[in-house]
Amino acid sequence: MHCFSLTLWRGICAQAIPRHPPLPVAELKRATRTPDKINGVARPTDNNANGTPLAMARILMIGLRYNEVPGGWTFFREMARRLTSVGHRITFLTFRLPETNRHDLIDGVDIFRVRSLYLPQIPIIIPDPTDLLKVLRLILREKVEVVYDVSSGVSPIGSLVYLFIRASRLKTPWITHVCGELKGFTGSPLRRVLFETYLRVVSKLSMSHSDFVLAAGDAVRRRVLSLSVLPEKVKVVRVGPKESTMGVSNEDLCPITARQMLGLSRSDFVVGSVGRLTFGKGFETLISACGLLNDKIPELKLIIVGSGELEGKLRNLAIRKLSQGKVFFTGWVSNPYSVLPAVDVFVSASSSEAGVSAALIEAMSTGLACVTTPFTDFVKTLHNGVVISKPDPSELAQALVLLHDNPILRQTLGRNAKVSAGRALEIYDWRAYRSKVDETISLLLGSRSDKVSVAN
């Protein structure tokens, strides 16, 4: 099957590439130039822990999105920005969604977007192979030294880029960074099984041909090893959270005032969650869990902060599961600290985080008791939060009942969570991320140079 796919892709490349006329020189220069300064700052050089200069490389990053979300911040954008800041030349390849440009230069990063078809029923985004070929021809006019797939190896673009590189007989080092794995897909059991099978098969194939597989945490590393990836290829490289609101305190924000602004009373038991309203974030689980508690906790109110493609479906689910006036959708909020003081318990039922959630750390830093799934390593049940085994409405409902019935427990967990949030920021640190990725790239390029020297 693999040989057939490779042969077919070579045939497509051979037929499709000559048909496209040369791209304008101005476009080529714009897409492949290396700015001397990034955001007004001269390109720096960097050293590893031993003081040895690190190899600066032209890197092709493959991600699920760059800045195409409210507020413009994503893990993928921050990863590219951090590597660009130390002199790497980053070309970022992603899907083109409605109302986005084919090419942008942001943060010193060249972003190329491939025309794509979004199938929300599955859900999956299918890139247009012909458009992808055009973009790859442009990108590969200048040598790419490393491919860095930050989509956890599940993006169809990554699979097609790999086939293209193999068909072109290029020997480009490949790094796959597993930043999280989408699970808990809602819908029919058949579609759920087919989708999760797709994720496992595609990610396993991607990791098998990778020179290194970077895992965003110990839990992610265990999942990677379960796919029969060689342990010596796997390194734990954590990413950091969004920093724009880190360090903001809610001490001056009055919970009573925050509740009044949201139309809540002092006697309400308020459950809150923050995040993009998209697949894998667990909002369906949260709404269903609260629906199970309509009679048991009649004063329960649910606040959902965020926006996304599932907002309409989530609103409809809330209408079916919860009594009128029980749930509030605030939309996207630039500063969640304006909402968190109104909350009694914060919930993160996600199964697609990168080992860390900025929203979870923000909630913990304000002293909130939190309920979360096991995507992270720093929340321990009945110490600084409550960890449920999976995004399951019944299990989540039980955790909410426990915290509702024990106000003292909520306070204890909140105090410990505040301390743990500071420690988590020391572990999930962007400077450590940049250093470890730098060293991995230098190791790849150094070993390749050694092989070339021996061959000569």
N, C-alpha and C positions, 0 to 999 in steps of 0.2 A: 504493500500500500504506500509506504513511504517513497520507494523508488518510483512508483507510478506517478505520485504527486509531484515529485521533483522533475521528472521527465515532462509532465504536462506543463508545469510552470516554466521550464526552459523554452518549450514551444511557444507559450504565450508571450514570453519576453522577446523571443526572436522575431515574432510576427508584429508585436505591438510597438516595440521601441523605434524602429525605423520610420514609422508612420507619423510620428510627432515632429513638427518642425522645430528647429533650434529655438530656444527661448531667448528673449531679448537680453542683450548684454547688461543693460541696467538692472534687470530683475535678477540675473545671475550674481552680479556684484553685490546687490543689496542682500541677497539670501546667503552669501558665503563670506561676507566680509568679517573681519575680526576687529571690533572696535578697540582703540587704544585705551579708552576709558569706559567704565560702567557706572551709569548714574553719576557722572562727573568725577569719579574716582579712578586713578590710574590702576591698571591691572597689576595686582600684586603677585609675588612669588610666594611659595609656601614650602615648608619642610615637614618631614615626618617627625616622630618622637625622637629619633636619633640624630636629627639635624641634617639629614640627607635631603637634598632638593627632590621634590616630588615631580613626577612626569606630568606636564600639562598636555592634555589630549583633546582632539576633536571628537566629541561624543554625540552619538545619535541616541536620544532618549525616546522611549515609546511609552506613552501614558494614556489614561482614559480621558483626561481633560487637563486643561491648563488654567485658564481663568474664567471659564464659561459658567460661573455660578454667581449668585448674589454676593456682592462684596469682593469677588474676584480672587479670593484666596483658596488654594487647594494644597494638599501635601505635595503633589507633583510639581506645582509651581515653586514652592519653597525649596524643594530638593534641587531643581534646576538653578534657581537663583543662588543657592549656597555654593554650588559647584562653579558657577560662573564667576562668583566673587573672588575666587582664588586663581582665576586664569584659565580654567577649562573653557573650551568653545563648545557651547551646547546648541544642538539642533533638536527641537522637540517635535515629535510627530504624534498627532492625535486625530480624533474624529472631527469632522466638520458638522456642527449642528446649525439649525436655522439661525439667521441673523448673526453669523460669525464670519470673519474674513478667512480667505484661503491662506494668507500669510500675514504674520505680525512680527514686529521686533519689540519685545517687552523685556525689561530687566536685563538687556544685553543678550537675550535668548531669541534665536530664530524659531518661530512657531509655524509649522506647516500643518494644515488641517485637510484631511482627505474627505471628499464627498462620501456620505454614508447614508444608509437606510436604517432607521430605528424601528425595531419590532418590539413594542412595549408588552405584547402578550407573552414573550418568552422569558425575560427581556434580553435582548442582545442588539448590538449595533453592527451592521455588516458594511465594511468599506467597499467602495467601488474599485475593483482591481485595476481598471484602466486608469482612473485618476491617481491611484496609488503608484502605478508605474511612472506616470509623468512626474510626480513629486520625487520619487526615488531617483529618477534620472538626474533631476536637478541637484538633489542633495549629494549624490555620489560622484558628481563632477570633481569634487575635491575629496580626498581620502578621509574616510571615517575610521578612526583608530580603535574605537570601542563602541559596541552597542550595549546600552543600559536600559533594559526593559523594567519599568517601574509599575507595570500593570499587573504584577503578580504572575505574569506569564499567561494570562487568560484572554488578552486582547487579540482578536482576529488579525489586527494589523501586525502584531508581533510575529504571528505564524507566517504571514505572507512575506514579511521582510526577511525572515530566516530562509524561506524557500527561494526568494530572489537572490540573496547573498550566496546560497549554495549553488544556484543555477549559474551565477556569474563567476563561480569558482574563486570567490574571495575568502580569505581566512581571517575573518575579523573576530577578535575576542568578544565574548558575550557574557554579560552579567544580568541575572534576573533578580530583582528585589521583590520579595513577597511581603507586601505591606498590609495584607489582609486578604481574606477569601470570602467571597459573597456566599452566604448560606441562608437557610430559612426562607427560600423563595416561596411566595404565596401563590395560590392557584390550585389547579387539579393535582392530585398525587402523581399522575403520569408525567405532567409537565415538570413538576418539581424533581422527580427522579431523573428525567432526561437532561434537565438543566444542570443539576449537580454532577451528573455523569460527564457532561461536556466539560465542566470546570475541571474536574479531576483529570480527565484524559488530556486536555489541552495543556494544563499547567504541568502535568508530569512529562509530556513530550518536550515542553519548553525547558524544563529544568534538566532534562537528560542531556541536552546539547549545550547547556550553559557551562562556561568555565568555572564560574562561582555563582552560588545562590545565597543571597543575603536575606536573612529573616529579621523581621521587625520586632522580635521578642522571643522569649523562650517557648511560649505557647505556639507561636508561629513556626519556630524551628522544629518542634515535635511534629507538627502537621506536615512540614516539608519532608522530614525523614520517613514519615508514613507512606510517602509516595515512592519509596525505594531510591531516593537520591543518596549518593555516596556521602557519608558524614564529613569527609575531608573537604568536600566542595562547599559545605554550608558554614556560613559565618553569621553571628548575630550582630546586626547593625540596626540600631533603633533610630527612629525619626523623632523629631520634636513636635510639640503642639503649636498651634497658632499663637504668636507672641503679642499680637497687637493689643490685647486686653489683659495680658498677664500683669499682675502687680496692682491692678485696680482693686480698690477695697470697697466693700459695701457697708462699712461701719457707719457712714453718714447717711445711708439710705434706710428709711424707716419701714419696717414690714407692714405696718398699718397703712401707711401712705401708698406703698406699692400695691397692696390689696385693693385699696379704694380706687386706684387708677384702673384696675382690671375688673372692677365690679364685684369683688369678693368680700366676704365678711370675715371677722376675726375668728368665728367659730368653724369656718370651713377647714377641712383636711385637704390640703392642696398638694397634688402630685404634679411635677413638672418634668419636661424633657426638652432638649435643645438639639437641633441638627437639621441636615437637609432632608426633605421629605421625599426620600427615594428608596429604592429596593435595598434590603439588607440592614436598614437602620432600626428595625424592630418596632415601628410605630403601630403597625397592625396588632402586634402582640400586646402593646401597652393599652391600646383602646379596648381590646377584647378583655384584658385582665380587669380593667376598671369597670367594664360592663358586667362582669361577674359579681361585682361588689355593690351593685345598685341598692340592694336591700340591706346588706350587712354594714355598709358605711354610707348611709344616706347623705352625709355632709361632704362626701368626696367630690372634689372638683379637679379637673384635668386641664393643664396649660401646655400647649404644644407650641414651641417657638421655632420658626423656620419656614422655608418655602421649598417647593420642588415639584416635580412632575406628578407625584402621587397625592398632591393636596386634595384634589377633587374626590378621589377614591377614599381617602382617609376621612374627609368630611361626611361622605355618604355612610361609611362604616360607623362613624360616631353617632349619626342619626339613628342607625339601626340598633346599636349596642347600648347607648347611654340616653338617659332622660334629657329632656330639653333644658338647656342652661347649665349642663354639667361639664361641657368641654369648651375651651377657648383656643382658637387658632390666632396667634398674634401676627403671623407673617414673619418675614425676615427682620431681625433686630440687630443693629450694628453692635450694641453693647448689652449682652445678656445679663450683666450685673444690675440692670435696671428692673429685671423681672425676677431674678433669683430670690430677693428678700421676701417675696410673697409665697415662696414654696416651703412646704414641710419636708417633703421627700423628693429627691431627684432620681430619675430612672434613665438608664442607658441600656436598652434591650438590643443593642446593635450586635451584628455578627460580621461586620465588615470593616472594623477599625484596624489601624496600623499598630496595634499594641498599645496605643495611647489615644485618648479622646480629649481634645481641648475643652469641650463642653463639660466633660466629667471632671477634669482638673479644676475648671472654673467653679463648678458646684462644690467640690470638696474644699477648695480654698476659702469658700465663704462659710464653712462649717455645717454644710448640709449632710444629713444622712443619705446615702446613695444605695441604690439597687442596680446591679450591673450583671452582665453575662461574662463568661470567663475569657474575654478577648485580651484582658490586661493582667499583668502579674502583681500589681501593687495594691489591689483591694482584697482584703481577707475578711471572710464572713465573721460577723460579730466582733471584729476588732475596729475596722474603719469603714465598714459598709456591710452589705449583704450581697453575696454572689449566688445567682441562680444557675443551675447547670446548663440551661439552654433557653432560647427565647420561647418559653411556653406560658400561655396565659394563666393556667391554673397555678403553676409554681410562682409566677410573678404576683398573682393575687394573694397567695399565702404570705409572701414577703411583705406586701403592703399592709395586710392585716396585722402581722407581727409588729410593724413599726407604728401603726395607728394605735394599737393597744398599749404600747410601751413608750411614752414620751421621754422617760429618763434614758432608755436605751437609745432613742434618737439623738438626744443631746450628747451622750457618750460617744457614739459613732461619729457624730459631727465634729467633736473636738479632735478625735484621733484622725479624722479625714483631713482636717486642716493642716496637721503636722505632716501627714503623708503626702499631701499635694506638693509641699516644698521639696521633699525628698524625690518625688517622681520627676520633678523638673531637672534635678541633677542627673538622673539616669537617662531620661529622654531629652537629650541635649543636642541642638543642631550643630554645635561645634564638634562634638564627638562624632556625629554622623558624617560630617564633612571629612574629618581626619581619617575615619575608617574606610570610607569610599575612596579617598585619595590613595591610601596605601594599597587597596585592592587593585586600583587602576595601575599604579606604579609597578605592582608585582606582575600583573599581566603583561604590560608593555616591556618590562625588564626581561621576563622569561622569554618573550617572543624575540627580543633583540639578541638574547643569548643563542637561541636556536638558529637565527639567521647567520650569526657569526660563525657558529660551528659548521653550518652548511657551506659557507664560503671558504 
